[in-house]
Amino acid sequence: MSTTAKRKASKRSKARSVVRERPNHKYGSPTLVSAKHVASTQAVQHVAKGLPFKEIETLRDQIDEPLESLGRHLSISRSTLQRRRADRRLTPQESDRVLRFCRLLRHAVGVFGDLDRARQWLKFPQRGLGGAVPLDYARSEIGAREVDDLLGRIEYSVYW
């Protein structure tokens, strides 16, 4: 085999698909990471009593959005965010929405293999959602399921 052919073969063997590459670490705080499966009793218990306010701050850091902007995506007003910060606890409904966004972020990171790429995908209009921004689309549970479905189709290269 010639040296040129060896170099090409070497480059092909070193190339890794970014889409199939899995992250080496988990995102989210310990509470949310332990709540991987929404149906688990531990996740249901955390949501029922309300997550600590630090969970929304952790999500804010990971999505890289200002708190007010993230609050709009989660349908939480600025004044309510300030009250929740003082109380240091979210309501069960707000906790459910935070957990929904964490689940979508985790899925996007799994699909794209990188937190930055996942953030970028979640913040920009997507053709598979009719030109809607995934974070806006996921305000409701049905919208979040559509975003999750689109991520699954991207992951398995099935676009219909």
ChimeraX commands (.cxc) that place a marker at each C-alpha (Angstrom):
marker #1 position 0.00,0.00,0.00 radius 0.5
marker #1 position 1.40,3.43,-0.89 radius 0.5
marker #1 position 1.96,6.13,1.71 radius 0.5
marker #1 position -0.86,8.24,0.23 radius 0.5
marker #1 position -3.29,5.34,0.53 radius 0.5
marker #1 position -2.13,4.71,4.11 radius 0.5
marker #1 position -2.73,8.36,5.03 radius 0.5
marker #1 position -6.24,8.31,3.57 radius 0.5
marker #1 position -7.06,5.07,5.38 radius 0.5
marker #1 position -5.65,6.52,8.60 radius 0.5
marker #1 position -7.75,9.68,8.24 radius 0.5
marker #1 position -10.91,7.63,7.64 radius 0.5
marker #1 position -10.29,5.45,10.69 radius 0.5
marker #1 position -9.69,8.52,12.89 radius 0.5
marker #1 position -12.80,10.37,11.73 radius 0.5
marker #1 position -15.67,10.07,14.17 radius 0.5
marker #1 position -19.26,10.93,13.55 radius 0.5
marker #1 position -20.23,13.87,15.75 radius 0.5
marker #1 position -23.87,12.77,15.72 radius 0.5
marker #1 position -23.13,9.30,17.11 radius 0.5
marker #1 position -20.53,10.42,19.66 radius 0.5
marker #1 position -21.88,10.38,23.21 radius 0.5
marker #1 position -20.81,12.96,25.83 radius 0.5
marker #1 position -18.40,11.81,28.50 radius 0.5
marker #1 position -20.32,13.51,31.30 radius 0.5
marker #1 position -23.89,14.19,32.30 radius 0.5
marker #1 position -25.53,17.60,32.31 radius 0.5
marker #1 position -27.79,18.93,35.00 radius 0.5
marker #1 position -27.58,18.99,38.75 radius 0.5
marker #1 position -27.62,15.74,40.75 radius 0.5
marker #1 position -31.38,15.99,41.33 radius 0.5
marker #1 position -32.18,16.31,37.63 radius 0.5
marker #1 position -29.58,13.77,36.54 radius 0.5
marker #1 position -31.08,11.22,38.94 radius 0.5
marker #1 position -34.48,12.07,37.41 radius 0.5
marker #1 position -33.51,10.74,33.97 radius 0.5
marker #1 position -36.69,8.76,33.53 radius 0.5
marker #1 position -39.72,10.95,34.05 radius 0.5
marker #1 position -41.79,7.93,35.10 radius 0.5
marker #1 position -39.44,7.02,37.96 radius 0.5
marker #1 position -40.85,7.43,41.45 radius 0.5
marker #1 position -37.91,9.58,42.53 radius 0.5
marker #1 position -38.53,12.10,39.73 radius 0.5
marker #1 position -42.24,12.18,40.49 radius 0.5
marker #1 position -41.49,12.83,44.17 radius 0.5
marker #1 position -39.03,15.65,43.36 radius 0.5
marker #1 position -41.53,17.32,41.05 radius 0.5
marker #1 position -44.45,16.84,43.48 radius 0.5
marker #1 position -42.70,18.68,46.28 radius 0.5
marker #1 position -41.16,21.26,43.93 radius 0.5
marker #1 position -37.56,21.44,42.80 radius 0.5
marker #1 position -35.12,23.82,44.49 radius 0.5
marker #1 position -34.68,27.16,42.69 radius 0.5
marker #1 position -31.03,26.27,41.98 radius 0.5
marker #1 position -32.31,23.78,39.38 radius 0.5
marker #1 position -33.61,26.58,37.16 radius 0.5
marker #1 position -30.28,28.40,37.60 radius 0.5
marker #1 position -28.40,25.26,36.58 radius 0.5
marker #1 position -30.61,24.93,33.51 radius 0.5
marker #1 position -30.05,28.61,32.72 radius 0.5
marker #1 position -26.27,28.09,32.81 radius 0.5
marker #1 position -26.46,25.02,30.60 radius 0.5
marker #1 position -28.80,26.54,28.00 radius 0.5
marker #1 position -26.87,29.83,28.23 radius 0.5
marker #1 position -29.96,32.05,28.35 radius 0.5
marker #1 position -30.70,34.96,30.68 radius 0.5
marker #1 position -33.05,34.01,33.50 radius 0.5
marker #1 position -35.84,36.26,32.19 radius 0.5
marker #1 position -35.63,34.68,28.73 radius 0.5
marker #1 position -35.65,31.17,30.16 radius 0.5
marker #1 position -38.57,32.22,32.34 radius 0.5
marker #1 position -40.52,33.22,29.21 radius 0.5
marker #1 position -39.80,29.82,27.65 radius 0.5
marker #1 position -41.02,28.17,30.87 radius 0.5
marker #1 position -44.05,30.51,31.08 radius 0.5
marker #1 position -42.86,32.02,34.37 radius 0.5
marker #1 position -43.03,35.80,34.77 radius 0.5
marker #1 position -40.14,37.89,36.06 radius 0.5
marker #1 position -41.93,38.73,39.32 radius 0.5
marker #1 position -42.74,35.06,39.89 radius 0.5
marker #1 position -39.08,34.16,39.31 radius 0.5
marker #1 position -38.09,36.70,41.97 radius 0.5
marker #1 position -40.61,35.23,44.44 radius 0.5
marker #1 position -39.39,31.69,43.71 radius 0.5
marker #1 position -35.79,32.82,44.24 radius 0.5
marker #1 position -36.76,34.23,47.66 radius 0.5
marker #1 position -38.73,31.06,48.53 radius 0.5
marker #1 position -35.88,28.91,47.13 radius 0.5
marker #1 position -38.41,26.43,45.69 radius 0.5
marker #1 position -40.42,26.05,42.49 radius 0.5
marker #1 position -44.02,24.89,42.34 radius 0.5
marker #1 position -44.75,21.38,41.04 radius 0.5
marker #1 position -46.00,22.79,37.70 radius 0.5
marker #1 position -42.86,24.91,37.25 radius 0.5
marker #1 position -40.69,21.96,38.30 radius 0.5
marker #1 position -42.36,19.82,35.66 radius 0.5
marker #1 position -41.54,22.40,32.98 radius 0.5
marker #1 position -37.90,22.70,34.15 radius 0.5
marker #1 position -37.57,18.92,34.06 radius 0.5
marker #1 position -39.09,18.90,30.54 radius 0.5
marker #1 position -36.45,21.34,29.30 radius 0.5
marker #1 position -33.66,19.37,31.02 radius 0.5
marker #1 position -34.87,16.22,29.29 radius 0.5
marker #1 position -34.84,17.96,25.90 radius 0.5
marker #1 position -31.37,19.40,26.53 radius 0.5
marker #1 position -30.07,15.97,27.54 radius 0.5
marker #1 position -31.57,14.40,24.39 radius 0.5
marker #1 position -30.13,17.15,22.16 radius 0.5
marker #1 position -26.67,16.70,23.71 radius 0.5
marker #1 position -26.96,12.97,23.11 radius 0.5
marker #1 position -27.88,13.51,19.47 radius 0.5
marker #1 position -25.33,16.20,18.65 radius 0.5
marker #1 position -22.61,14.99,21.03 radius 0.5
marker #1 position -21.80,18.48,22.27 radius 0.5
marker #1 position -23.48,20.98,24.59 radius 0.5
marker #1 position -22.70,23.94,22.31 radius 0.5
marker #1 position -24.25,22.28,19.27 radius 0.5
marker #1 position -27.27,21.22,21.30 radius 0.5
marker #1 position -27.76,24.80,22.53 radius 0.5
marker #1 position -27.45,26.15,19.02 radius 0.5
marker #1 position -30.00,23.68,17.67 radius 0.5
marker #1 position -32.47,24.41,20.48 radius 0.5
marker #1 position -32.28,28.19,19.96 radius 0.5
marker #1 position -32.68,28.46,16.18 radius 0.5
marker #1 position -35.68,27.83,13.90 radius 0.5
marker #1 position -35.93,24.25,12.65 radius 0.5
marker #1 position -37.57,23.20,9.41 radius 0.5
marker #1 position -38.86,19.99,11.01 radius 0.5
marker #1 position -40.95,22.15,13.37 radius 0.5
marker #1 position -42.35,24.34,10.63 radius 0.5
marker #1 position -39.70,27.01,11.21 radius 0.5
marker #1 position -40.34,27.25,14.96 radius 0.5
marker #1 position -37.60,27.56,17.58 radius 0.5
marker #1 position -37.47,24.32,19.64 radius 0.5
marker #1 position -37.32,26.15,22.99 radius 0.5
marker #1 position -40.46,28.11,22.06 radius 0.5
marker #1 position -42.17,25.03,20.67 radius 0.5
marker #1 position -41.52,23.10,23.91 radius 0.5
marker #1 position -43.61,25.44,26.07 radius 0.5
marker #1 position -46.31,22.79,26.16 radius 0.5
marker #1 position -45.94,19.07,26.70 radius 0.5
marker #1 position -47.25,18.29,23.21 radius 0.5
marker #1 position -44.71,20.70,21.70 radius 0.5
marker #1 position -41.92,19.15,23.76 radius 0.5
marker #1 position -42.93,15.73,22.45 radius 0.5
marker #1 position -42.68,17.03,18.89 radius 0.5
marker #1 position -39.18,18.44,19.59 radius 0.5
marker #1 position -38.21,15.12,21.19 radius 0.5
marker #1 position -39.60,13.25,18.16 radius 0.5
marker #1 position -37.63,15.46,15.77 radius 0.5
marker #1 position -34.44,14.83,17.75 radius 0.5
marker #1 position -35.13,11.09,17.50 radius 0.5
marker #1 position -35.60,11.36,13.74 radius 0.5
marker #1 position -32.33,13.28,13.42 radius 0.5
marker #1 position -30.56,10.71,15.58 radius 0.5
marker #1 position -31.73,7.84,13.37 radius 0.5
marker #1 position -31.60,9.80,10.08 radius 0.5
marker #1 position -35.34,9.46,9.46 radius 0.5
marker #1 position -36.69,12.82,8.37 radius 0.5
marker #1 position -40.32,11.97,7.49 radius 0.5
marker link #1:1,2 radius 0.2
marker link #1:2,3 radius 0.2
marker link #1:3,4 radius 0.2
marker link #1:4,5 radius 0.2
marker link #1:5,6 radius 0.2
marker link #1:6,7 radius 0.2
marker link #1:7,8 radius 0.2
marker link #1:8,9 radius 0.2
marker link #1:9,10 radius 0.2
marker link #1:10,11 radius 0.2
marker link #1:11,12 radius 0.2
marker link #1:12,13 radius 0.2
marker link #1:13,14 radius 0.2
marker link #1:14,15 radius 0.2
marker link #1:15,16 radius 0.2
marker link #1:16,17 radius 0.2
marker link #1:17,18 radius 0.2
marker link #1:18,19 radius 0.2
marker link #1:19,20 radius 0.2
marker link #1:20,21 radius 0.2
marker link #1:21,22 radius 0.2
marker link #1:22,23 radius 0.2
marker link #1:23,24 radius 0.2
marker link #1:24,25 radius 0.2
marker link #1:25,26 radius 0.2
marker link #1:26,27 radius 0.2
marker link #1:27,28 radius 0.2
marker link #1:28,29 radius 0.2
marker link #1:29,30 radius 0.2
marker link #1:30,31 radius 0.2
marker link #1:31,32 radius 0.2
marker link #1:32,33 radius 0.2
marker link #1:33,34 radius 0.2
marker link #1:34,35 radius 0.2
marker link #1:35,36 radius 0.2
marker link #1:36,37 radius 0.2
marker link #1:37,38 radius 0.2
marker link #1:38,39 radius 0.2
marker link #1:39,40 radius 0.2
marker link #1:40,41 radius 0.2
marker link #1:41,42 radius 0.2
marker link #1:42,43 radius 0.2
marker link #1:43,44 radius 0.2
marker link #1:44,45 radius 0.2
marker link #1:45,46 radius 0.2
marker link #1:46,47 radius 0.2
marker link #1:47,48 radius 0.2
marker link #1:48,49 radius 0.2
marker link #1:49,50 radius 0.2
marker link #1:50,51 radius 0.2
marker link #1:51,52 radius 0.2
marker link #1:52,53 radius 0.2
marker link #1:53,54 radius 0.2
marker link #1:54,55 radius 0.2
marker link #1:55,56 radius 0.2
marker link #1:56,57 radius 0.2
marker link #1:57,58 radius 0.2
marker link #1:58,59 radius 0.2
marker link #1:59,60 radius 0.2
marker link #1:60,61 radius 0.2
marker link #1:61,62 radius 0.2
marker link #1:62,63 radius 0.2
marker link #1:63,64 radius 0.2
marker link #1:64,65 radius 0.2
marker link #1:65,66 radius 0.2
marker link #1:66,67 radius 0.2
marker link #1:67,68 radius 0.2
marker link #1:68,69 radius 0.2
marker link #1:69,70 radius 0.2
marker link #1:70,71 radius 0.2
marker link #1:71,72 radius 0.2
marker link #1:72,73 radius 0.2
marker link #1:73,74 radius 0.2
marker link #1:74,75 radius 0.2
marker link #1:75,76 radius 0.2
marker link #1:76,77 radius 0.2
marker link #1:77,78 radius 0.2
marker link #1:78,79 radius 0.2
marker link #1:79,80 radius 0.2
marker link #1:80,81 radius 0.2
marker link #1:81,82 radius 0.2
marker link #1:82,83 radius 0.2
marker link #1:83,84 radius 0.2
marker link #1:84,85 radius 0.2
marker link #1:85,86 radius 0.2
marker link #1:86,87 radius 0.2
marker link #1:87,88 radius 0.2
marker link #1:88,89 radius 0.2
marker link #1:89,90 radius 0.2
marker link #1:90,91 radius 0.2
marker link #1:91,92 radius 0.2
marker link #1:92,93 radius 0.2
marker link #1:93,94 radius 0.2
marker link #1:94,95 radius 0.2
marker link #1:95,96 radius 0.2
marker link #1:96,97 radius 0.2
marker link #1:97,98 radius 0.2
marker link #1:98,99 radius 0.2
marker link #1:99,100 radius 0.2
marker link #1:100,101 radius 0.2
marker link #1:101,102 radius 0.2
marker link #1:102,103 radius 0.2
marker link #1:103,104 radius 0.2
marker link #1:104,105 radius 0.2
marker link #1:105,106 radius 0.2
marker link #1:106,107 radius 0.2
marker link #1:107,108 radius 0.2
marker link #1:108,109 radius 0.2
marker link #1:109,110 radius 0.2
marker link #1:110,111 radius 0.2
marker link #1:111,112 radius 0.2
marker link #1:112,113 radius 0.2
marker link #1:113,114 radius 0.2
marker link #1:114,115 radius 0.2
marker link #1:115,116 radius 0.2
marker link #1:116,117 radius 0.2
marker link #1:117,118 radius 0.2
marker link #1:118,119 radius 0.2
marker link #1:119,120 radius 0.2
marker link #1:120,121 radius 0.2
marker link #1:121,122 radius 0.2
marker link #1:122,123 radius 0.2
marker link #1:123,124 radius 0.2
marker link #1:124,125 radius 0.2
marker link #1:125,126 radius 0.2
marker link #1:126,127 radius 0.2
marker link #1:127,128 radius 0.2
marker link #1:128,129 radius 0.2
marker link #1:129,130 radius 0.2
marker link #1:130,131 radius 0.2
marker link #1:131,132 radius 0.2
marker link #1:132,133 radius 0.2
marker link #1:133,134 radius 0.2
marker link #1:134,135 radius 0.2
marker link #1:135,136 radius 0.2
marker link #1:136,137 radius 0.2
marker link #1:137,138 radius 0.2
marker link #1:138,139 radius 0.2
marker link #1:139,140 radius 0.2
marker link #1:140,141 radius 0.2
marker link #1:141,142 radius 0.2
marker link #1:142,143 radius 0.2
marker link #1:143,144 radius 0.2
marker link #1:144,145 radius 0.2
marker link #1:145,146 radius 0.2
marker link #1:146,147 radius 0.2
marker link #1:147,148 radius 0.2
marker link #1:148,149 radius 0.2
marker link #1:149,150 radius 0.2
marker link #1:150,151 radius 0.2
marker link #1:151,152 radius 0.2
marker link #1:152,153 radius 0.2
marker link #1:153,154 radius 0.2
marker link #1:154,155 radius 0.2
marker link #1:155,156 radius 0.2
marker link #1:156,157 radius 0.2
marker link #1:157,158 radius 0.2
marker link #1:158,159 radius 0.2
marker link #1:159,160 radius 0.2
view
